[in-house]
Amino acid sequence: MKVCVVIPTYNESASIRRTVERALANGPDYHVLVVDDNSPDETAAVVAAHARIEPRVHLLVRMDDRGFGTAVRDGFVQALATGAEFVGEMDADGSHDPAEFPKMRALLEAGRADLVIGSRYVRGSKILGWGPMRYINSHVANRLARLVTGVPANDATNGLRLFRRQVLETINLQALVSRGYSVILETNYRTVRAGFRIAEVPITFHPREAGTSKMGFREIYRFCLFLMKLRFQKIPVTSEPITRQAA
């Protein structure tokens, strides 16, 4: 069954080729969709060149409504339209190892979950290259997210994930309110609210291989604001199924 891994990018030309190749190495049924926000460092050109020789590489370049949250949304919509049975998400910077996807997929195929998260905070996981403050900030954010949203996950904010297509067909992708990295928590929240099951697998979280981090005060502010929206507003969860195109 087809797996489509969505990779949002902005100025990741130094690492994107290696990331894509590692994802494709999982097997012939793995495809990659890079969603690039018109990066000035020509990330899209690197991916386009790869796509010309590898039909499992796909590229979506966005000129408007840019940002990580909308990139995830648009990537999920396009991945569903290609007919993928499983839709993954990962970062482009080398912090996520795409070799984790097969064990995540095994849980979905065994019927043990509908969404599998690669977790930094379960037994057997490792975080490499973090200082104490970054670890504390991330750990506190996840504890707060679980308290406010009720999402039954130790790591509801990590972007290494694999969905069964029915989940993304059901939750209301077009109504996502998150514009930044809080889209990860929002889609997890909608998944639980729609009655689907979440599982976690331990991963090793690596330091960024190249480029600069996009996480800063603005994203932290957006995350806190989104938690308040979830706490005090009712957000519609479900939507009409997305029509498949030929694979």
C-alpha positions as CSV (number, residue, x, y, z in Angstrom):
1,M,0.0,0.0,0.0
2,K,1.2,3.5,-0.9
3,V,2.8,5.7,1.7
4,C,3.2,9.4,1.0
5,V,5.5,11.3,3.4
6,V,4.8,15.1,3.5
7,I,7.9,17.3,4.2
8,P,7.2,21.0,4.6
9,T,10.3,23.1,3.7
10,Y,11.7,26.6,3.8
11,N,15.4,27.2,3.1
12,E,16.3,23.5,3.5
13,S,18.4,23.0,0.3
14,A,21.4,21.7,2.2
15,S,19.5,18.8,3.7
16,I,16.4,18.1,1.6
17,R,18.0,15.7,-1.0
18,R,19.4,13.4,1.7
19,T,16.1,13.5,3.7
20,V,14.1,12.6,0.6
21,E,16.5,9.7,-0.4
22,R,16.3,8.3,3.1
23,A,12.5,8.3,3.1
24,L,12.4,6.6,-0.3
25,A,14.8,3.9,0.9
26,N,12.0,2.4,3.0
27,G,10.7,0.7,-0.1
28,P,9.1,1.1,-3.5
29,D,5.7,2.0,-2.1
30,Y,7.1,5.0,-0.3
31,H,6.6,8.4,-2.0
32,V,7.6,11.9,-0.8
33,L,5.8,15.2,-1.2
34,V,7.9,18.2,-0.5
35,V,5.8,21.3,0.2
36,D,8.0,24.3,-0.2
37,D,7.1,27.9,0.6
38,N,9.1,29.4,-2.4
39,S,12.4,29.2,-0.5
40,P,15.0,31.8,-1.7
41,D,17.8,29.2,-1.2
42,E,16.3,27.2,-4.2
43,T,15.1,24.2,-2.1
44,A,12.4,23.7,-4.7
45,A,14.9,23.5,-7.5
46,V,16.8,20.8,-5.7
47,V,13.6,18.8,-5.3
48,A,12.5,19.4,-8.9
49,A,15.8,18.1,-10.2
50,H,15.4,15.0,-8.1
51,A,11.8,14.5,-9.3
52,R,12.9,14.5,-12.9
53,I,14.8,11.2,-12.3
54,E,12.6,9.7,-9.5
55,P,8.8,9.5,-10.1
56,R,8.2,8.9,-6.4
57,V,9.3,12.5,-5.6
58,H,6.6,15.1,-5.8
59,L,6.8,18.9,-5.3
60,L,4.3,21.5,-4.3
61,V,5.5,25.1,-4.4
62,R,3.4,27.7,-2.6
63,M,3.5,31.4,-3.3
64,D,0.6,32.5,-1.0
65,D,-0.8,31.6,2.4
66,R,2.6,30.4,3.4
67,G,3.6,29.0,6.8
68,F,4.2,25.6,8.4
69,G,0.6,25.1,9.4
70,T,-0.8,25.7,6.0
71,A,2.0,23.7,4.4
72,V,1.0,20.7,6.5
73,R,-2.6,21.2,5.6
74,D,-2.0,21.5,1.8
75,G,0.5,18.6,1.9
76,F,-2.0,16.3,3.6
77,V,-4.8,17.2,1.1
78,Q,-2.5,16.5,-1.9
79,A,-1.2,13.3,-0.4
80,L,-4.7,12.0,0.0
81,A,-5.6,13.0,-3.6
82,T,-2.7,10.8,-4.8
83,G,-4.4,7.8,-3.3
84,A,-2.0,7.1,-0.5
85,E,-3.3,4.7,2.2
86,F,-0.9,6.1,4.8
87,V,0.2,9.7,5.0
88,G,3.4,10.6,6.9
89,E,4.9,13.9,8.1
90,M,8.5,14.7,9.0
91,D,10.9,17.5,9.2
92,A,13.4,18.2,6.5
93,D,16.4,19.1,8.6
94,G,17.6,15.6,9.6
95,S,16.2,15.7,13.1
96,H,13.7,12.9,12.2
97,D,14.9,9.6,10.9
98,P,12.5,8.3,8.1
99,A,13.7,4.7,8.9
100,E,11.2,4.9,11.8
101,F,8.2,4.8,9.3
102,P,8.1,1.0,8.8
103,K,7.6,0.2,12.5
104,M,5.0,3.0,12.7
105,R,3.3,1.6,9.6
106,A,3.3,-1.9,11.2
107,L,1.1,-0.6,14.0
108,L,-1.4,0.9,11.6
109,E,-1.5,-2.3,9.5
110,A,-2.0,-4.4,12.6
111,G,-5.0,-2.3,13.5
112,R,-3.5,-1.1,16.8
113,A,-3.7,2.6,16.0
114,D,-5.0,5.1,13.5
115,L,-2.2,7.6,14.1
116,V,1.3,6.8,15.2
117,I,3.6,9.4,16.7
118,G,7.4,9.1,16.8
119,S,7.9,10.1,20.4
120,R,10.8,11.7,22.2
121,Y,9.2,11.0,25.6
122,V,8.5,7.3,25.9
123,R,10.8,4.5,27.2
124,G,13.6,3.8,24.7
125,S,13.6,7.2,23.1
126,K,16.7,9.5,23.0
127,I,17.2,13.2,22.3
128,L,20.6,14.2,21.0
129,G,22.2,17.6,21.1
130,W,19.7,19.5,23.3
131,G,20.7,21.7,26.2
132,P,18.7,21.7,29.5
133,M,16.6,24.7,28.6
134,R,15.3,23.3,25.3
135,Y,14.5,20.0,26.9
136,I,12.6,21.7,29.8
137,N,10.7,23.9,27.4
138,S,9.6,21.0,25.2
139,H,8.8,18.8,28.1
140,V,6.7,21.5,29.8
141,A,4.9,22.3,26.5
142,N,3.9,18.6,26.1
143,R,2.7,18.3,29.7
144,L,0.6,21.5,29.2
145,A,-0.8,20.3,25.9
146,R,-1.9,17.0,27.4
147,L,-3.5,18.8,30.4
148,V,-5.4,21.3,28.2
149,T,-6.4,19.1,25.2
150,G,-6.7,15.7,26.7
151,V,-4.6,14.2,23.8
152,P,-3.4,10.9,25.2
153,A,0.2,11.2,24.1
154,N,3.5,11.9,25.8
155,D,4.8,13.8,22.8
156,A,1.9,15.6,21.1
157,T,4.1,18.2,19.5
158,N,6.6,16.2,17.5
159,G,6.1,16.2,13.7
160,L,7.2,12.7,12.9
161,R,3.9,11.0,12.4
162,L,2.0,8.5,10.2
163,F,-1.7,8.6,9.7
164,R,-4.2,6.1,8.3
165,R,-5.9,7.9,5.4
166,Q,-9.3,7.6,7.0
167,V,-8.2,9.9,9.8
168,L,-7.3,12.8,7.4
169,E,-10.4,12.2,5.4
170,T,-12.5,12.6,8.5
171,I,-10.9,15.5,10.4
172,N,-11.6,18.9,8.9
173,L,-8.3,19.9,7.3
174,Q,-9.8,23.0,5.6
175,A,-10.9,24.3,9.0
176,L,-7.5,24.1,10.7
177,V,-6.8,27.3,12.6
178,S,-3.1,26.8,13.3
179,R,-0.7,28.8,11.1
180,G,2.5,27.5,12.7
181,Y,3.9,24.5,14.4
182,S,0.8,24.2,16.6
183,V,-0.8,22.5,13.6
184,I,0.8,19.3,14.9
185,L,-1.1,19.5,18.2
186,E,-4.2,20.6,16.5
187,T,-4.3,17.6,14.1
188,N,-3.6,15.3,17.0
189,Y,-6.4,16.8,18.9
190,R,-8.9,16.5,16.0
191,T,-7.9,12.9,15.6
192,V,-8.7,12.1,19.2
193,R,-11.9,14.1,19.1
194,A,-13.0,12.2,16.0
195,G,-12.7,8.9,17.9
196,F,-9.4,7.6,16.4
197,R,-6.6,5.9,18.4
198,I,-3.1,7.2,18.9
199,A,0.0,5.2,19.6
200,E,3.6,6.2,20.2
201,V,6.9,4.6,19.3
202,P,10.3,5.6,20.7
203,I,12.7,7.4,18.4
204,T,16.1,9.1,18.5
205,F,15.7,12.8,17.9
206,H,18.8,14.1,16.1
207,P,20.4,17.6,15.9
208,R,19.6,19.6,12.8
209,E,22.0,18.6,10.0
210,A,22.1,22.0,8.3
211,G,20.4,25.4,8.1
212,T,18.7,27.3,10.9
213,S,15.8,26.5,13.2
214,K,12.5,28.1,12.4
215,M,11.3,27.7,16.1
216,G,11.4,31.0,18.0
217,F,9.4,33.3,20.3
218,R,6.7,33.8,17.6
219,E,6.0,30.0,17.4
220,I,5.9,29.7,21.2
221,Y,3.4,32.5,21.3
222,R,1.3,30.9,18.6
223,F,1.4,27.6,20.5
224,C,0.1,29.2,23.7
225,L,-2.6,31.1,21.9
226,F,-3.7,27.9,20.2
227,L,-4.0,26.1,23.6
228,M,-6.3,28.9,24.7
229,K,-8.4,28.5,21.6
230,L,-8.8,24.8,22.3
231,R,-9.7,25.4,25.9
232,F,-12.3,28.0,25.3
233,Q,-13.7,27.5,21.8
234,K,-15.5,24.7,20.1
235,I,-13.7,23.6,17.0
236,P,-15.6,21.6,14.3
237,V,-13.9,18.2,13.8
238,T,-15.2,16.3,10.8
239,S,-15.4,17.0,7.1
240,E,-16.5,15.3,3.9
241,P,-14.1,12.6,2.5
242,I,-11.5,13.8,0.0
243,T,-11.8,12.3,-3.5
244,R,-8.9,10.2,-4.7
245,Q,-7.1,10.8,-7.9
246,A,-5.2,8.1,-9.8
247,A,-2.1,7.0,-7.9
